[in-house]
Amino acid sequence: MTSAIILGGSRGIGKAIVESLKSIDIDVFAASKNDIDTSDLDSVRKFLGSHGKTDILVLNTGGPTPKPFHTITEDDWKLYHNQLFLGFCMILQNIKINDNGYIFLISSSVIKEPNMKLIISSAYRAAFSEVFKVLSKEYAQRNISCVNIAPGPINTDRTRELIENIEEYKKSLPMRRLGEPEEIGNFVKSIIENKIKYLSGVTINFDGANSNYIY
């Protein structure tokens, strides 16, 4: 049976992906923060001790509280360096993805349009996206597809933490609504279910036409 490990699988986008993959009879391990906290490298090592291989891996984690640049502390940088960058690098170095598998990175639209209030997230998510892009060429030799999904405004607790007046904010969006986590879950499911393999090394902007960049 095909297996999957979904980080951040207990809520939001991660949970939606879990539910979508379960609907096509994939054996899903939905990892919560209690199972692995990527900001804590000891937690990452412990997780890796009991999860050595999978067919599908979804790298997904929350981000930092918005902070102006000059208020960010050294401890903040260290914490999110681990959570958004080093923890993921350790996972890819130690979890074997079976041939013909998939790796999905749930990053953020800030990798293309940096946000001054989310400068930590912008920096480290962009940095890991570069690593992921480079590794996609190596994984391609074993027919493993790597897809970076960069969500924009999605209807999650995280978005509600970042935006004060959601209803007013929706009016500023091209589609006049937030994206739903299930839309990302179904997108991931459709790639796997339809065995789409040549879509690899790419970043998918999942933002309802809200971004201004072309690629």
Secondary structure, DSSP 4 states (H G I P E B T S, - for coil): --EEEEETTTSHHHHHHHHHHHTTT-EEEEE-TTT--TT-HHHHHHHHHH--EEEEEEE----PPP--GGG--HHHHHHHHIIIIIHHHHHHHHSEEEEEEEEEEE--GGGTS--GGGHHHHHHHHHHHHHHHHHHHHHHTTT-EEEEEEE-SBSSHHHHHH-S-HHHHHHTSTTSSPBPHHHHHHHHHHHHHTT--S--SEEEEESTT------
